[in-house]
Amino acid sequence: DLVSQWRLWTYDLKLKRPITAKGANSLRRKGAIIGIKGSDGIWGYGEAAAIANLHDITHDDTVKELLSHLKRPKNSPYEHLNPINRCAIDMAKMRHA
């Protein structure tokens, strides 16, 4: 479970067709990709991409929460993270299980 390095990238993609969620259409898709390097030297990757009007967290809050957890995990415990962010971290750490 030891993390030797981490990275976070964000994206904002223009879509060819809209995503519809709860009656609202969007032609953009925002998300964050995290990379976690384990003590074994292997990188794993996960994605957190909340859909506006569907998920209970915004893109900006997703990024803030992930950065807070990755920088200081003890101050931002895994159990308190939004499920979308827990999923991203789980995906990135699966490579190290």
Salt bridges, closest charged atoms under 4 A:
ASP1 OD1 - LYS93 NZ 3.52
ASP12 OD1 - ARG28 NE 2.76
ASP40 OD1 - HIS96 ND1 3.20
